[in-house]
Amino acid sequence: MKALFVVLTLALVGCSTAKISLHTSPPGADVYAKSVGDKEVKLIGKTPLNITNTDLEKEYGGSGAVYIEFRKDGYKTDGVYVTEISHVDLNINRDMVPKRDLEYQEWLNTHISDMFEVRRLVQLNHYDQALKILARLKEATPMVSTIHEMEGGVLLMSHKYRNALESYRLAVKYDPERVEAVKMVRYLENTYGFTKEVDIADTMKPLEVESRSPAGDKKK
């Protein structure tokens, strides 16, 4: 993955020695630096790090614009480009992003893209291709009822009614409040005479609102 980075353009303030403070949340990130244009970064310390501009230039062996990078196990590499460090006091605070959060976001984006691709394929009547994608999604997330419900719809349009029923039943199993899936189970069982393996009336109970008499309205 590419490092996150920002560019800091700093105005000169007229002092010969500048103080540089580097902080990360969480702390303990390794700090690397290099002159812009160099290929290799050099380790200069660990956050929190307080250093003068002259010491920083000695550490990475450069001057002028500098790239500062932060690395910590389990977190996304982060970095900043500083256009001028010779005469400016500088305070950099960076929030490190956990890799697991980024990996989950990337996975979720892929997952959503696949769902849209299924819809596109269905509109083109490419049911077999759509079912292959849904099979992959089921393998990755077998208890997501939406995937089973979508698969049931594709199978229904493919005239594979028994298979469609099984997919709808799984959708109801993992989320009994999926009203449309419950209706499709009832429809397929009644229309095609399939054995009722699940009492749909029971699955509908959580969705029904019980009518109760007022507390004072009692039979005498």
N, C-alpha and C positions, 0 to 999 in steps of 0.2 A: 504494500500500500504506500502511496506517496505521502510525504510528510505534510502536515498542515503548516502554513506559514502566513505571516503578515509582513508588511513593509512599513517601517517606521522612518519617516522623514523628519529630521530634527533641525531646528534652527540653532545657529551659533549664539552662545551667550557671553563669549568673551573671557572665559577662564581657561587657563592652560592645563589644569588637571581636573578631570571629571570623575565623579564617583558613580559606579555602576552597580545596581542591586538587581539580582535575578532571583525570582521566587516562582515556585510552582505549587499547585494544589492537586494532589498531595505532594509534600516535599520529598527530597531524596532522589530527584532526577539527575542523571549525569548531564553535564553541560559541555557542549562541543562548540568550537568556533573555527571559522576559516575566512580568509579574504574572498570577496566576491570574485569568481572566476577560477579559484582553486578547486581541485577535484576532491581532496581529502580534508575532512574535518579533524580537529585535534581536541582531545579531552582537556578541559581547563579546570574542572571542579565539579561540585555537586551542590544542588540547591538546598537551602538558601545560600547564595554566593554573593559576597560583596567584594568588589575588585575595582581598582582604578583603571582609567583608560590606558595609561602607559603599561601597567602590568598585564592588562588584557592583550595589548599588542605584542608584548614579549611572549606571552603564552602561545598565541597562534602564529606569531611571526609575520604579522602584516600591519597594515594601516588603512585608514579611509573606511570605505563601506565594508561591513562585516556581516556574515551570516552566523547567527547563534541558534543552536539546535538543542532540544531537550529530549532525553531518552529515559524511559523507565519501563522495566518489565511489566507486561500486562496492560500497557497504555500505548495509545497512538503516538508516534513520534511527532513532535511539534517544533516549529522553528520560526524565527523572525529575521527579516533583513533590516539592518540599521544602516541608513545612508551616510551617517557621520557620527563618530563617537569621540573625536579628538577634543572637543570643547564643551561637551554637554553632560550634565548630570542626568542619569538614566535609571528609571525604575521599571522593570518589566515583571509583570505578574501573569502567569499562564495557568489555565485550568486544563489539566491533562484529561483526555477522554479515554475511558476504559475500552480496550479492544472488543470486549464481549458486547458492549452496546453498539459499536459500529458493525460488528459481524451480524448482530441480530437485525439491525436496520437494513443491511445489505440483503440478508436472507429474506426479510419481510418484503422488500422491494421486488425481489425476484419472484416471490410467492404471488404477490399481487399481479405482477406482469403476466405470470402464467395463467392466472384466472381470466384476465382480459383476453389472452390469446385463445383460451378455450371458447369464450363467447364469440370471438371472431371466426374461429373454425366452425362453430355451430351455425353461424349465419351463412357460411358458405357450404353447409351440408357436409362438411368433412368430419363426420362423427368419429371415425376410427382414430384419426389424429388427435381429436379432442380427448377421447378416452385414454389414450396413451399418456397425455399430460396429466390427466386426473389420477391415473394409476401411480404416477411418480409422486404427485402431491399426497396421495393417501399413504404411500410408504413413508414419507417424511413426517406427516402429521395425521396418523390414523384415527384420531379421536375428534377431528374437526368436522362437525356435522354438516357445515355448509358444502364441503367438498363432496360428501356422500349424496347430499340433496341435488347438487349440480350434476353429479354422475347419473343419478336416477333420471333426471330430465333428459340427458343425452341418450340414455338407453331407451327411454320411452319413445323418443323421436326415431330411434333406430328399430322400433317395433320389437325390442327385446324385453317383453313385459315382465317376465319372471325375474330377470336380472335387475330390472328397474325397481321392482318391489323390494328386493333385498337391499338395494342401495338406500331407498327411502326408509326402510326399517332401521338401517344403521344410523341414518340421520336422526330419527326419532329416539333411538337408543342413547345417543350421545347428547341429545338436547330434546327432551320431551315437550318443550314448549314451541317447537318449530311447527306452527299451525299448518302451513302449506304441505309440509312433509307428512303430517298426520292425515290430512285430507287425501293425499295421493295414495297412501297406504290403504285407506278405506276404499277409495275408488278402484284401485287395482284388484283388491281382494273381492269386492262385490261384482265388478264387471267381468273379470276373467275366472271367477270361481276358485281362486287360490285359497289354500288352507289358511285360516287365521291363526298365526302363531303367537300373535300378541293381541291382548284385549285392548283395542283402540279406545274404548270407552274409558278404560283406566288411565291411559296416557293423556286423555283430554281433561281429566279431573282437575289438574292444577290450573287449567285455563278457565274453568267455569267459576262464576261468581255465585255463591250460595245465596238463596233468598231466605232471609230469616225474619220471623215475626218480631214485632217490637217486644221489648222485655215485659211490658205490662199487658200484652195481648195473650192471655192464657185461656185455654178452654176450661170451662166450668163443668 
